[in-house]
């Protein structure tokens, strides 16, 4: 069943690469604004509890499926039960949809890094800077192409020479930068009040929206239900302890998300004096509110430059994993070379990404599902497909091949799976209930019946 394919050369290489996949814009951009919007410490507590239970179970299942079969998503499901090949097809659709528009946002990150690097902190802090930039034609597309080309160059180099090498450099730097900026932010006047808001749970802030938001963030943050962990699992050595690797990936992922929040929420709190409108800035927090913060503090230009280097590292490692997942699936299916497949995926991504970029400018009249083109793709992939894929994965692991198959894979070469009882309960019963709740709430939210 195991096909001849590339492998990570070491356990740390696998962990850093998988963590690099998990640590992306979901951690640096999305997690802080959701934490700020949904009660700070209350959101943080919900997220951590879900990460060590729900996240652990689903990530373990996905990595085990990949390692057990030595195949990417379509092949993995088909090899274990041909009737469930369709689940692999659905899994494949997720990165195929996400990668082009994710690269558009990655282009925005490079643009902001270049702006801060060239001393444009004051310009970036202006109210119209972000909307003026993304509503353009040539400039957003140029930055998008640059970001996608960098991603493709790494993927063409392969698992060992590309993904693993880049992750071994970028992930430690990402940790150092995140912790360093967080510690600096704590020295800003008024920041400690923001720290209290961010880390101390208040039950008065708890609501069903807080819980559902933290559930939804888990997918985005941990690269679940995208086929990524199945693909990376297929490159994982049997001698690598699966359970401890999952735990370490979770620590990396949750740790970076925590420090990103510690970096951003107190800074915005100090800048705004705790103004609720600033804390609830939503997706614009990183591109609109944060530049104002950097413009108002000492060494703001330098700090902003370093911050967007950090965001770029997070964005590129996740983009690499998204593209690698698509490339791996096509290579398995058509037996094409890595170089040919990567170039074809690069061209596809450019063709699909351009409409998402133009959807904020000359194509803003195009409103699929009543949203911008990018937001529509994001809704279809994150709010609809991913919960469905995760639900089907839980059913497949819990009732088709049974938890025993996953547990046996986790116990390969004499390893001990300490969390097998937790895994069994969560994958069969707890996770499906959570996923149904996420799916229903997402649909109701889109219809305006239950506004998040």
ROZA-663770 format. One record per residue (C-alpha): residue number from 1; residue in one letter; x, y, z. Coordinates in steps of 0.2 Angstrom, whole numbers. Example, Ala and Ser with C-alpha at 12.3 -4.5 7.8 and 13.67 -1.06 7.14 Angstrom:
// residues 2
r pos->1 | code->a | X->62 | Y->-22 | Z->39
r pos->2 | code->s | X->68 | Y->-5 | Z->36
***
This chain:
// residues 452
r pos->1 | code->x | X->0 | Y->0 | Z->0
r pos->2 | code->x | X->15 | Y->12 | Z->4
r pos->3 | code->x | X->20 | Y->20 | Z->-12
r pos->4 | code->x | X->38 | Y->26 | Z->-15
r pos->5 | code->x | X->38 | Y->45 | Z->-11
r pos->6 | code->x | X->48 | Y->58 | Z->-2
r pos->7 | code->x | X->50 | Y->58 | Z->17
r pos->8 | code->x | X->55 | Y->71 | Z->30
r pos->9 | code->x | X->73 | Y->67 | Z->35
r pos->10 | code->x | X->70 | Y->69 | Z->54
r pos->11 | code->x | X->56 | Y->70 | Z->67
r pos->12 | code->x | X->60 | Y->89 | Z->70
r pos->13 | code->x | X->59 | Y->92 | Z->52
r pos->14 | code->x | X->41 | Y->84 | Z->51
r pos->15 | code->x | X->36 | Y->94 | Z->67
r pos->16 | code->x | X->42 | Y->111 | Z->61
r pos->17 | code->x | X->35 | Y->108 | Z->44
r pos->18 | code->x | X->18 | Y->103 | Z->50
r pos->19 | code->x | X->18 | Y->117 | Z->63
r pos->20 | code->x | X->23 | Y->129 | Z->49
r pos->21 | code->x | X->8 | Y->123 | Z->40
r pos->22 | code->x | X->-3 | Y->125 | Z->55
r pos->23 | code->x | X->4 | Y->142 | Z->60
r pos->24 | code->x | X->-2 | Y->154 | Z->47
r pos->25 | code->x | X->-13 | Y->170 | Z->45
r pos->26 | code->x | X->-25 | Y->160 | Z->55
r pos->27 | code->x | X->-14 | Y->163 | Z->70
r pos->28 | code->x | X->-6 | Y->180 | Z->67
r pos->29 | code->x | X->-21 | Y->188 | Z->59
r pos->30 | code->x | X->-37 | Y->179 | Z->63
r pos->31 | code->x | X->-35 | Y->173 | Z->81
r pos->32 | code->x | X->-31 | Y->190 | Z->88
r pos->33 | code->x | X->-46 | Y->199 | Z->80
r pos->34 | code->x | X->-57 | Y->185 | Z->86
r pos->35 | code->x | X->-50 | Y->185 | Z->103
r pos->36 | code->x | X->-52 | Y->204 | Z->104
r pos->37 | code->x | X->-70 | Y->203 | Z->97
r pos->38 | code->x | X->-76 | Y->189 | Z->108
r pos->39 | code->x | X->-71 | Y->192 | Z->126
r pos->40 | code->x | X->-52 | Y->190 | Z->126
r pos->41 | code->x | X->-48 | Y->178 | Z->140
r pos->42 | code->x | X->-65 | Y->169 | Z->138
r pos->43 | code->x | X->-61 | Y->165 | Z->120
r pos->44 | code->x | X->-44 | Y->160 | Z->124
r pos->45 | code->x | X->-49 | Y->147 | Z->137
r pos->46 | code->x | X->-62 | Y->140 | Z->125
r pos->47 | code->x | X->-49 | Y->138 | Z->111
r pos->48 | code->x | X->-36 | Y->130 | Z->122
r pos->49 | code->x | X->-49 | Y->117 | Z->128
r pos->50 | code->x | X->-55 | Y->113 | Z->111
r pos->51 | code->x | X->-37 | Y->112 | Z->104
r pos->52 | code->x | X->-32 | Y->99 | Z->116
r pos->53 | code->x | X->-47 | Y->88 | Z->114
r pos->54 | code->x | X->-56 | Y->91 | Z->97
r pos->55 | code->x | X->-40 | Y->97 | Z->88
r pos->56 | code->x | X->-30 | Y->83 | Z->95
r pos->57 | code->x | X->-42 | Y->70 | Z->89
r pos->58 | code->x | X->-44 | Y->76 | Z->71
r pos->59 | code->x | X->-26 | Y->80 | Z->68
r pos->60 | code->x | X->-21 | Y->63 | Z->75
r pos->61 | code->x | X->-34 | Y->55 | Z->63
r pos->62 | code->x | X->-28 | Y->64 | Z->48
r pos->63 | code->x | X->-9 | Y->61 | Z->50
r pos->64 | code->x | X->-12 | Y->43 | Z->54
r pos->65 | code->x | X->-22 | Y->41 | Z->38
r pos->66 | code->x | X->-8 | Y->48 | Z->28
r pos->67 | code->x | X->6 | Y->38 | Z->36
r pos->68 | code->x | X->-4 | Y->22 | Z->36
r pos->69 | code->x | X->-7 | Y->23 | Z->17
r pos->70 | code->x | X->8 | Y->33 | Z->11
r pos->71 | code->x | X->-4 | Y->43 | Z->0
r pos->72 | code->x | X->-12 | Y->60 | Z->-1
r pos->73 | code->x | X->-30 | Y->63 | Z->2
r pos->74 | code->x | X->-39 | Y->55 | Z->-12
r pos->75 | code->x | X->-28 | Y->39 | Z->-12
r pos->76 | code->x | X->-28 | Y->38 | Z->7
r pos->77 | code->x | X->-47 | Y->37 | Z->8
r pos->78 | code->x | X->-49 | Y->26 | Z->-7
r pos->79 | code->x | X->-35 | Y->14 | Z->-1
r pos->80 | code->x | X->-44 | Y->11 | Z->15
r pos->81 | code->x | X->-62 | Y->10 | Z->8
r pos->82 | code->x | X->-65 | Y->13 | Z->-10
r pos->83 | code->x | X->-83 | Y->18 | Z->-7
r pos->84 | code->x | X->-76 | Y->33 | Z->3
r pos->85 | code->x | X->-65 | Y->40 | Z->-11
r pos->86 | code->x | X->-77 | Y->54 | Z->-13
r pos->87 | code->x | X->-72 | Y->61 | Z->4
r pos->88 | code->x | X->-54 | Y->62 | Z->-3
r pos->89 | code->x | X->-61 | Y->72 | Z->-17
r pos->90 | code->x | X->-70 | Y->84 | Z->-6
r pos->91 | code->x | X->-54 | Y->86 | Z->5
r pos->92 | code->x | X->-45 | Y->90 | Z->-11
r pos->93 | code->x | X->-57 | Y->104 | Z->-16
r pos->94 | code->x | X->-53 | Y->114 | Z->0
r pos->95 | code->x | X->-34 | Y->118 | Z->-3
r pos->96 | code->x | X->-39 | Y->120 | Z->-22
r pos->97 | code->x | X->-51 | Y->134 | Z->-17
r pos->98 | code->x | X->-41 | Y->142 | Z->-3
r pos->99 | code->x | X->-23 | Y->143 | Z->-10
r pos->100 | code->x | X->-27 | Y->156 | Z->-24
r pos->101 | code->x | X->-36 | Y->168 | Z->-13
r pos->102 | code->x | X->-24 | Y->165 | Z->2
r pos->103 | code->x | X->-10 | Y->170 | Z->-9
r pos->104 | code->x | X->-19 | Y->186 | Z->-13
r pos->105 | code->x | X->-19 | Y->190 | Z->6
r pos->106 | code->x | X->-1 | Y->185 | Z->6
r pos->107 | code->x | X->3 | Y->198 | Z->-7
r pos->108 | code->x | X->-5 | Y->211 | Z->4
r pos->109 | code->x | X->7 | Y->206 | Z->18
r pos->110 | code->x | X->22 | Y->208 | Z->7
r pos->111 | code->x | X->15 | Y->225 | Z->2
r pos->112 | code->x | X->14 | Y->231 | Z->20
r pos->113 | code->x | X->31 | Y->224 | Z->24
r pos->114 | code->x | X->38 | Y->234 | Z->9
r pos->115 | code->x | X->29 | Y->250 | Z->15
r pos->116 | code->x | X->36 | Y->249 | Z->32
r pos->117 | code->x | X->53 | Y->244 | Z->26
r pos->118 | code->x | X->54 | Y->260 | Z->15
r pos->119 | code->x | X->48 | Y->272 | Z->29
r pos->120 | code->x | X->29 | Y->272 | Z->25
r pos->121 | code->x | X->22 | Y->270 | Z->42
r pos->122 | code->x | X->13 | Y->286 | Z->42
r pos->123 | code->x | X->5 | Y->282 | Z->25
r pos->124 | code->x | X->0 | Y->265 | Z->31
r pos->125 | code->x | X->-9 | Y->273 | Z->46
r pos->126 | code->x | X->-20 | Y->283 | Z->35
r pos->127 | code->x | X->-39 | Y->277 | Z->35
r pos->128 | code->x | X->-39 | Y->275 | Z->16
r pos->129 | code->x | X->-23 | Y->267 | Z->13
r pos->130 | code->x | X->-28 | Y->249 | Z->14
r pos->131 | code->x | X->-44 | Y->251 | Z->4
r pos->132 | code->x | X->-35 | Y->262 | Z->-9
r pos->133 | code->x | X->-22 | Y->248 | Z->-11
r pos->134 | code->x | X->-34 | Y->233 | Z->-12
r pos->135 | code->x | X->-45 | Y->242 | Z->-24
r pos->136 | code->x | X->-31 | Y->245 | Z->-37
r pos->137 | code->x | X->-28 | Y->234 | Z->-52
r pos->138 | code->x | X->-9 | Y->231 | Z->-56
r pos->139 | code->x | X->-1 | Y->233 | Z->-39
r pos->140 | code->x | X->-11 | Y->220 | Z->-29
r pos->141 | code->x | X->-9 | Y->208 | Z->-43
r pos->142 | code->x | X->10 | Y->211 | Z->-44
r pos->143 | code->x | X->12 | Y->207 | Z->-25
r pos->144 | code->x | X->0 | Y->192 | Z->-27
r pos->145 | code->x | X->11 | Y->185 | Z->-41
r pos->146 | code->x | X->27 | Y->188 | Z->-31
r pos->147 | code->x | X->20 | Y->179 | Z->-16
r pos->148 | code->x | X->14 | Y->164 | Z->-26
r pos->149 | code->x | X->30 | Y->163 | Z->-36
r pos->150 | code->x | X->40 | Y->162 | Z->-19
r pos->151 | code->x | X->28 | Y->148 | Z->-13
r pos->152 | code->x | X->30 | Y->138 | Z->-30
r pos->153 | code->x | X->49 | Y->140 | Z->-29
r pos->154 | code->x | X->50 | Y->131 | Z->-12
r pos->155 | code->x | X->37 | Y->117 | Z->-17
r pos->156 | code->x | X->47 | Y->114 | Z->-33
r pos->157 | code->x | X->62 | Y->110 | Z->-23
r pos->158 | code->x | X->53 | Y->96 | Z->-14
r pos->159 | code->x | X->50 | Y->90 | Z->3
r pos->160 | code->x | X->68 | Y->88 | Z->10
r pos->161 | code->x | X->76 | Y->102 | Z->0
r pos->162 | code->x | X->62 | Y->114 | Z->0
r pos->163 | code->x | X->48 | Y->112 | Z->13
r pos->164 | code->x | X->59 | Y->105 | Z->27
r pos->165 | code->x | X->74 | Y->117 | Z->25
r pos->166 | code->x | X->63 | Y->132 | Z->24
r pos->167 | code->x | X->53 | Y->127 | Z->39
r pos->168 | code->x | X->68 | Y->123 | Z->50
r pos->169 | code->x | X->74 | Y->141 | Z->47
r pos->170 | code->x | X->57 | Y->151 | Z->47
r pos->171 | code->x | X->49 | Y->142 | Z->62
r pos->172 | code->x | X->62 | Y->146 | Z->75
r pos->173 | code->x | X->63 | Y->164 | Z->68
r pos->174 | code->x | X->44 | Y->165 | Z->69
r pos->175 | code->x | X->44 | Y->160 | Z->87
r pos->176 | code->x | X->58 | Y->172 | Z->92
r pos->177 | code->x | X->50 | Y->187 | Z->83
r pos->178 | code->x | X->33 | Y->183 | Z->90
r pos->179 | code->x | X->39 | Y->182 | Z->108
r pos->180 | code->x | X->51 | Y->197 | Z->106
r pos->181 | code->x | X->37 | Y->209 | Z->99
r pos->182 | code->x | X->25 | Y->203 | Z->112
r pos->183 | code->x | X->38 | Y->207 | Z->126
r pos->184 | code->x | X->41 | Y->224 | Z->119
r pos->185 | code->x | X->22 | Y->228 | Z->117
r pos->186 | code->x | X->20 | Y->225 | Z->136
r pos->187 | code->x | X->31 | Y->240 | Z->139
r pos->188 | code->x | X->19 | Y->252 | Z->131
r pos->189 | code->x | X->9 | Y->263 | Z->143
r pos->190 | code->x | X->-8 | Y->256 | Z->145
r pos->191 | code->x | X->-4 | Y->239 | Z->138
r pos->192 | code->x | X->-6 | Y->229 | Z->155
r pos->193 | code->x | X->-25 | Y->233 | Z->155
r pos->194 | code->x | X->-26 | Y->225 | Z->138
r pos->195 | code->x | X->-16 | Y->210 | Z->145
r pos->196 | code->x | X->-29 | Y->207 | Z->158
r pos->197 | code->x | X->-43 | Y->208 | Z->145
r pos->198 | code->x | X->-34 | Y->195 | Z->135
r pos->199 | code->x | X->-29 | Y->182 | Z->147
r pos->200 | code->x | X->-42 | Y->183 | Z->161
r pos->201 | code->x | X->-58 | Y->174 | Z->157
r pos->202 | code->x | X->-75 | Y->182 | Z->163
r pos->203 | code->x | X->-90 | Y->171 | Z->162
r pos->204 | code->x | X->-100 | Y->186 | Z->159
r pos->205 | code->x | X->-92 | Y->187 | Z->141
r pos->206 | code->x | X->-96 | Y->169 | Z->137
r pos->207 | code->x | X->-109 | Y->166 | Z->124
r pos->208 | code->x | X->-113 | Y->153 | Z->111
r pos->209 | code->x | X->-105 | Y->165 | Z->98
r pos->210 | code->x | X->-89 | Y->164 | Z->108
r pos->211 | code->x | X->-89 | Y->145 | Z->108
r pos->212 | code->x | X->-93 | Y->143 | Z->90
r pos->213 | code->x | X->-80 | Y->156 | Z->85
r pos->214 | code->x | X->-67 | Y->147 | Z->94
r pos->215 | code->x | X->-72 | Y->131 | Z->86
r pos->216 | code->x | X->-72 | Y->138 | Z->69
r pos->217 | code->x | X->-55 | Y->146 | Z->72
r pos->218 | code->x | X->-48 | Y->129 | Z->76
r pos->219 | code->x | X->-50 | Y->123 | Z->58
r pos->220 | code->x | X->-42 | Y->139 | Z->51
r pos->221 | code->x | X->-28 | Y->139 | Z->64
r pos->222 | code->x | X->-23 | Y->121 | Z->64
r pos->223 | code->x | X->-24 | Y->117 | Z->45
r pos->224 | code->x | X->-38 | Y->104 | Z->49
r pos->225 | code->x | X->-50 | Y->97 | Z->35
r pos->226 | code->x | X->-38 | Y->103 | Z->21
r pos->227 | code->x | X->-29 | Y->87 | Z->17
r pos->228 | code->x | X->-13 | Y->95 | Z->23
r pos->229 | code->x | X->-10 | Y->84 | Z->38
r pos->230 | code->x | X->-15 | Y->69 | Z->28
r pos->231 | code->x | X->-1 | Y->74 | Z->15
r pos->232 | code->x | X->12 | Y->78 | Z->28
r pos->233 | code->x | X->8 | Y->62 | Z->37
r pos->234 | code->x | X->11 | Y->52 | Z->21
r pos->235 | code->x | X->29 | Y->59 | Z->22
r pos->236 | code->x | X->31 | Y->54 | Z->40
r pos->237 | code->x | X->43 | Y->40 | Z->46
r pos->238 | code->x | X->35 | Y->25 | Z->55
r pos->239 | code->x | X->48 | Y->28 | Z->68
r pos->240 | code->x | X->42 | Y->45 | Z->72
r pos->241 | code->x | X->30 | Y->45 | Z->88
r pos->242 | code->x | X->14 | Y->51 | Z->81
r pos->243 | code->x | X->5 | Y->56 | Z->97
r pos->244 | code->x | X->20 | Y->66 | Z->104
r pos->245 | code->x | X->22 | Y->74 | Z->87
r pos->246 | code->x | X->4 | Y->80 | Z->87
r pos->247 | code->x | X->5 | Y->87 | Z->104
r pos->248 | code->x | X->21 | Y->97 | Z->99
r pos->249 | code->x | X->12 | Y->104 | Z->84
r pos->250 | code->x | X->-2 | Y->109 | Z->95
r pos->251 | code->x | X->10 | Y->118 | Z->107
r pos->252 | code->x | X->18 | Y->127 | Z->92
r pos->253 | code->x | X->2 | Y->132 | Z->85
r pos->254 | code->x | X->-7 | Y->137 | Z->101
r pos->255 | code->x | X->8 | Y->146 | Z->107
r pos->256 | code->x | X->11 | Y->156 | Z->92
r pos->257 | code->x | X->-8 | Y->161 | Z->92
r pos->258 | code->x | X->-7 | Y->165 | Z->111
r pos->259 | code->x | X->8 | Y->177 | Z->108
r pos->260 | code->x | X->1 | Y->184 | Z->92
r pos->261 | code->x | X->-14 | Y->189 | Z->103
r pos->262 | code->x | X->-3 | Y->195 | Z->117
r pos->263 | code->x | X->6 | Y->206 | Z->104
r pos->264 | code->x | X->-9 | Y->213 | Z->96
r pos->265 | code->x | X->-23 | Y->215 | Z->108
r pos->266 | code->x | X->-14 | Y->224 | Z->122
r pos->267 | code->x | X->-6 | Y->236 | Z->109
r pos->268 | code->x | X->-23 | Y->240 | Z->102
r pos->269 | code->x | X->-30 | Y->241 | Z->119
r pos->270 | code->x | X->-17 | Y->254 | Z->124
r pos->271 | code->x | X->-18 | Y->264 | Z->108
r pos->272 | code->x | X->-37 | Y->265 | Z->109
r pos->273 | code->x | X->-39 | Y->266 | Z->128
r pos->274 | code->x | X->-50 | Y->250 | Z->128
r pos->275 | code->x | X->-62 | Y->257 | Z->115
r pos->276 | code->x | X->-74 | Y->243 | Z->110
r pos->277 | code->x | X->-75 | Y->249 | Z->92
r pos->278 | code->x | X->-56 | Y->247 | Z->90
r pos->279 | code->x | X->-56 | Y->230 | Z->99
r pos->280 | code->x | X->-70 | Y->224 | Z->87
r pos->281 | code->x | X->-61 | Y->230 | Z->71
r pos->282 | code->x | X->-63 | Y->212 | Z->65
r pos->283 | code->x | X->-53 | Y->207 | Z->49
r pos->284 | code->x | X->-46 | Y->225 | Z->47
r pos->285 | code->x | X->-37 | Y->224 | Z->64
r pos->286 | code->x | X->-20 | Y->219 | Z->56
r pos->287 | code->x | X->-21 | Y->230 | Z->40
r pos->288 | code->x | X->-30 | Y->245 | Z->47
r pos->289 | code->x | X->-29 | Y->247 | Z->66
r pos->290 | code->x | X->-12 | Y->240 | Z->69
r pos->291 | code->x | X->-3 | Y->252 | Z->57
r pos->292 | code->x | X->-11 | Y->266 | Z->67
r pos->293 | code->x | X->-3 | Y->258 | Z->83
r pos->294 | code->x | X->14 | Y->257 | Z->75
r pos->295 | code->x | X->13 | Y->275 | Z->69
r pos->296 | code->x | X->9 | Y->281 | Z->87
r pos->297 | code->x | X->23 | Y->272 | Z->97
r pos->298 | code->x | X->42 | Y->274 | Z->98
r pos->299 | code->x | X->51 | Y->263 | Z->85
r pos->300 | code->x | X->35 | Y->260 | Z->77
r pos->301 | code->x | X->42 | Y->260 | Z->59
r pos->302 | code->x | X->55 | Y->247 | Z->64
r pos->303 | code->x | X->43 | Y->237 | Z->75
r pos->304 | code->x | X->30 | Y->237 | Z->60
r pos->305 | code->x | X->43 | Y->231 | Z->48
r pos->306 | code->x | X->48 | Y->216 | Z->60
r pos->307 | code->x | X->30 | Y->212 | Z->63
r pos->308 | code->x | X->26 | Y->210 | Z->44
r pos->309 | code->x | X->42 | Y->200 | Z->42
r pos->310 | code->x | X->34 | Y->188 | Z->55
r pos->311 | code->x | X->17 | Y->188 | Z->46
r pos->312 | code->x | X->25 | Y->184 | Z->30
r pos->313 | code->x | X->34 | Y->169 | Z->38
r pos->314 | code->x | X->18 | Y->163 | Z->44
r pos->315 | code->x | X->9 | Y->166 | Z->28
r pos->316 | code->x | X->22 | Y->158 | Z->17
r pos->317 | code->x | X->24 | Y->142 | Z->27
r pos->318 | code->x | X->5 | Y->139 | Z->26
r pos->319 | code->x | X->4 | Y->143 | Z->8
r pos->320 | code->x | X->18 | Y->131 | Z->5
r pos->321 | code->x | X->8 | Y->117 | Z->14
r pos->322 | code->x | X->-8 | Y->122 | Z->4
r pos->323 | code->x | X->1 | Y->121 | Z->-13
r pos->324 | code->x | X->11 | Y->105 | Z->-8
r pos->325 | code->x | X->-6 | Y->96 | Z->-4
r pos->326 | code->x | X->-13 | Y->100 | Z->-21
r pos->327 | code->x | X->4 | Y->95 | Z->-30
r pos->328 | code->x | X->5 | Y->79 | Z->-20
r pos->329 | code->x | X->-13 | Y->74 | Z->-24
r pos->330 | code->x | X->-10 | Y->77 | Z->-43
r pos->331 | code->x | X->7 | Y->68 | Z->-43
r pos->332 | code->x | X->-1 | Y->53 | Z->-35
r pos->333 | code->x | X->-16 | Y->53 | Z->-47
r pos->334 | code->x | X->-7 | Y->57 | Z->-64
r pos->335 | code->x | X->11 | Y->52 | Z->-60
r pos->336 | code->x | X->18 | Y->69 | Z->-66
r pos->337 | code->x | X->35 | Y->75 | Z->-61
r pos->338 | code->x | X->35 | Y->88 | Z->-46
r pos->339 | code->x | X->42 | Y->102 | Z->-57
r pos->340 | code->x | X->28 | Y->100 | Z->-70
r pos->341 | code->x | X->14 | Y->98 | Z->-57
r pos->342 | code->x | X->20 | Y->113 | Z->-47
r pos->343 | code->x | X->21 | Y->124 | Z->-63
r pos->344 | code->x | X->3 | Y->119 | Z->-68
r pos->345 | code->x | X->-3 | Y->123 | Z->-50
r pos->346 | code->x | X->6 | Y->140 | Z->-50
r pos->347 | code->x | X->-3 | Y->144 | Z->-67
r pos->348 | code->x | X->-20 | Y->138 | Z->-60
r pos->349 | code->x | X->-17 | Y->149 | Z->-44
r pos->350 | code->x | X->-13 | Y->164 | Z->-54
r pos->351 | code->x | X->-29 | Y->162 | Z->-65
r pos->352 | code->x | X->-40 | Y->159 | Z->-50
r pos->353 | code->x | X->-32 | Y->172 | Z->-39
r pos->354 | code->x | X->-34 | Y->187 | Z->-50
r pos->355 | code->x | X->-53 | Y->188 | Z->-49
r pos->356 | code->x | X->-51 | Y->188 | Z->-30
r pos->357 | code->x | X->-39 | Y->202 | Z->-31
r pos->358 | code->x | X->-50 | Y->212 | Z->-43
r pos->359 | code->x | X->-66 | Y->209 | Z->-33
r pos->360 | code->x | X->-61 | Y->224 | Z->-22
r pos->361 | code->x | X->-58 | Y->235 | Z->-36
r pos->362 | code->x | X->-64 | Y->235 | Z->-54
r pos->363 | code->x | X->-74 | Y->219 | Z->-52
r pos->364 | code->x | X->-82 | Y->224 | Z->-35
r pos->365 | code->x | X->-99 | Y->223 | Z->-44
r pos->366 | code->x | X->-97 | Y->204 | Z->-44
r pos->367 | code->x | X->-106 | Y->198 | Z->-28
r pos->368 | code->x | X->-107 | Y->179 | Z->-27
r pos->369 | code->x | X->-118 | Y->174 | Z->-12
r pos->370 | code->x | X->-119 | Y->193 | Z->-9
r pos->371 | code->x | X->-101 | Y->194 | Z->-5
r pos->372 | code->x | X->-84 | Y->200 | Z->-13
r pos->373 | code->x | X->-76 | Y->186 | Z->-24
r pos->374 | code->x | X->-63 | Y->182 | Z->-10
r pos->375 | code->x | X->-75 | Y->182 | Z->4
r pos->376 | code->x | X->-87 | Y->170 | Z->-6
r pos->377 | code->x | X->-73 | Y->158 | Z->-9
r pos->378 | code->x | X->-68 | Y->159 | Z->10
r pos->379 | code->x | X->-86 | Y->156 | Z->15
r pos->380 | code->x | X->-88 | Y->141 | Z->4
r pos->381 | code->x | X->-71 | Y->133 | Z->9
r pos->382 | code->x | X->-70 | Y->138 | Z->28
r pos->383 | code->x | X->-89 | Y->138 | Z->33
r pos->384 | code->x | X->-96 | Y->125 | Z->22
r pos->385 | code->x | X->-83 | Y->112 | Z->15
r pos->386 | code->x | X->-72 | Y->111 | Z->30
r pos->387 | code->x | X->-85 | Y->107 | Z->43
r pos->388 | code->x | X->-92 | Y->94 | Z->30
r pos->389 | code->x | X->-75 | Y->86 | Z->27
r pos->390 | code->x | X->-71 | Y->86 | Z->45
r pos->391 | code->x | X->-88 | Y->77 | Z->49
r pos->392 | code->x | X->-85 | Y->64 | Z->36
r pos->393 | code->x | X->-67 | Y->61 | Z->42
r pos->394 | code->x | X->-74 | Y->58 | Z->60
r pos->395 | code->x | X->-87 | Y->46 | Z->53
r pos->396 | code->x | X->-74 | Y->37 | Z->42
r pos->397 | code->x | X->-61 | Y->36 | Z->57
r pos->398 | code->x | X->-75 | Y->32 | Z->70
r pos->399 | code->x | X->-86 | Y->20 | Z->61
r pos->400 | code->x | X->-79 | Y->14 | Z->45
r pos->401 | code->x | X->-61 | Y->9 | Z->48
r pos->402 | code->x | X->-64 | Y->11 | Z->67
r pos->403 | code->x | X->-53 | Y->20 | Z->80
r pos->404 | code->x | X->-43 | Y->4 | Z->82
r pos->405 | code->x | X->-35 | Y->7 | Z->64
r pos->406 | code->x | X->-29 | Y->24 | Z->70
r pos->407 | code->x | X->-23 | Y->18 | Z->87
r pos->408 | code->x | X->-13 | Y->4 | Z->79
r pos->409 | code->x | X->-5 | Y->16 | Z->67
r pos->410 | code->x | X->-1 | Y->28 | Z->82
r pos->411 | code->x | X->7 | Y->13 | Z->91
r pos->412 | code->x | X->18 | Y->8 | Z->76
r pos->413 | code->x | X->35 | Y->1 | Z->81
r pos->414 | code->x | X->31 | Y->0 | Z->99
r pos->415 | code->x | X->25 | Y->17 | Z->102
r pos->416 | code->x | X->12 | Y->20 | Z->116
r pos->417 | code->x | X->-4 | Y->30 | Z->113
r pos->418 | code->x | X->-8 | Y->38 | Z->130
r pos->419 | code->x | X->-23 | Y->47 | Z->123
r pos->420 | code->x | X->-32 | Y->33 | Z->114
r pos->421 | code->x | X->-47 | Y->34 | Z->125
r pos->422 | code->x | X->-49 | Y->52 | Z->123
r pos->423 | code->x | X->-46 | Y->50 | Z->105
r pos->424 | code->x | X->-60 | Y->37 | Z->103
r pos->425 | code->x | X->-73 | Y->47 | Z->113
r pos->426 | code->x | X->-70 | Y->63 | Z->104
r pos->427 | code->x | X->-68 | Y->56 | Z->86
r pos->428 | code->x | X->-84 | Y->46 | Z->87
r pos->429 | code->x | X->-96 | Y->57 | Z->98
r pos->430 | code->x | X->-89 | Y->74 | Z->103
r pos->431 | code->x | X->-82 | Y->81 | Z->87
r pos->432 | code->x | X->-97 | Y->77 | Z->76
r pos->433 | code->x | X->-108 | Y->86 | Z->88
r pos->434 | code->x | X->-96 | Y->101 | Z->87
r pos->435 | code->x | X->-95 | Y->100 | Z->68
r pos->436 | code->x | X->-114 | Y->100 | Z->66
r pos->437 | code->x | X->-115 | Y->115 | Z->77
r pos->438 | code->x | X->-102 | Y->125 | Z->67
r pos->439 | code->x | X->-110 | Y->120 | Z->50
r pos->440 | code->x | X->-128 | Y->125 | Z->56
r pos->441 | code->x | X->-121 | Y->142 | Z->64
r pos->442 | code->x | X->-111 | Y->146 | Z->48
r pos->443 | code->x | X->-126 | Y->144 | Z->37
r pos->444 | code->x | X->-138 | Y->154 | Z->48
r pos->445 | code->x | X->-125 | Y->167 | Z->50
r pos->446 | code->x | X->-123 | Y->169 | Z->31
r pos->447 | code->x | X->-142 | Y->170 | Z->29
r pos->448 | code->x | X->-142 | Y->184 | Z->43
r pos->449 | code->x | X->-153 | Y->173 | Z->55
r pos->450 | code->x | X->-139 | Y->171 | Z->68
r pos->451 | code->x | X->-126 | Y->185 | Z->66
r pos->452 | code->x | X->-109 | Y->181 | Z->73
***
